[in-house]
Amino acid sequence: MKSQTFTLLAILAIFATTIPPTYGIMEDSIMEFLEELKMRMCHPIPKFGLPALDPLTIGHVETEIDNKYLVDFSTSVTDFALTGLSDFEVPSLTITTIPTRRSKFEIVLPKVVLKSLYTAKGSIARVVNLNGDGNADGYVENGRLAVSWIFNIGLSSVRIRSLTIEISLGGLFLNIEDVVEEPRINEFLHAVINELGIELLNDVWVEAQEKGAVKFVENKINSIIGQYSLGDLLKIIGGIVSGGGGEGGGPFDGIPPDCKEAIVAA
């Protein structure tokens, strides 16, 4: 999902560079673009290099992890499906090219549900044996991503600086059927995940920030938008604003806005 996050942030950056420095710009166009995106997320969007995102499916994948004394196991996932990504909400959006003001973007996912079949064989620390084969399901509730940054707009390039990223979850549930051979350990593992998982994930994100994750994202975004002049970006923005598959050959050209029809009909 990293590349999709970079793509979304880069699109927001491109929107904001189309007029002289000002406050509160292009927000209606961005919101309209995101609404058009929601209606098409059950389809691939080739111009953004995106697969169908709701549901996001994986037919089958296998992997092995061998960290010698800590983790040694092989696992597979079949019929993986993640639903709910197109239900995102955008409670906050402020785009400004004023050098001293911060642009802000906040997105909330009310509920994302995971279902899959899995296998897992091996051990953790050569103490806990994994020998699972069955269903895996779970969900996260009220996932929140809040991003802010400051634009640097030059004559020949556009960049961002002082990027901040906040990530939080309101709820978490995970059930991996019989993943551990010993039933009591299996129950304990799930209790730890479901009762302490949010706190543990928060600790992981704090550590990731300390190791430079936010700076990495900032550099990645700048590598995407920094290669363009303002004139180049004006040409790109024309395709984005046209949206909806019109004659201008926008990003949704030929993609029907029918992904929410069943929900609306219900």
HELIX and SHEET records of a PDB file:
HELIX    1   1 LYS A    2  ALA A   16  1                                  15    
HELIX    2   2 GLU A   27  LYS A   38  1                                  12    
HELIX    3   3 PRO A   46  PHE A   48  5                                   3    
HELIX    4   4 LEU A   85  ASP A   87  5                                   3    
HELIX    5   5 PRO A  183  GLU A  210  1                                  28    
HELIX    6   6 ALA A  213  ILE A  225  1                                  13    
HELIX    7   7 LEU A  230  SER A  242  1                                  13    
HELIX    8   8 GLU A  261  ALA A  265  1                                   5    
SHEET    1   A 4 LEU A  56  ASP A  66  0                                        
SHEET    2   A 4 VAL A  71  THR A  83 -1                                        
SHEET    3   A 4 SER A 103  ILE A 124 -1                                        
SHEET    4   A 4 GLU A  89  THR A  94 -1                                        
SHEET    1   B 5 LEU A  56  ASP A  66  0                                        
SHEET    2   B 5 VAL A  71  THR A  83 -1                                        
SHEET    3   B 5 SER A 103  ILE A 124 -1                                        
SHEET    4   B 5 VAL A 128  ILE A 153 -1                                        
SHEET    5   B 5 VAL A 158  SER A 168 -1                                        
SHEET    1   C 5 LEU A  56  ASP A  66  0                                        
SHEET    2   C 5 VAL A  71  THR A  83 -1                                        
SHEET    3   C 5 SER A 103  ILE A 124 -1                                        
SHEET    4   C 5 VAL A 128  ILE A 153 -1                                        
SHEET    5   C 5 GLY A 171  ILE A 176 -1                                        
END                                                                             
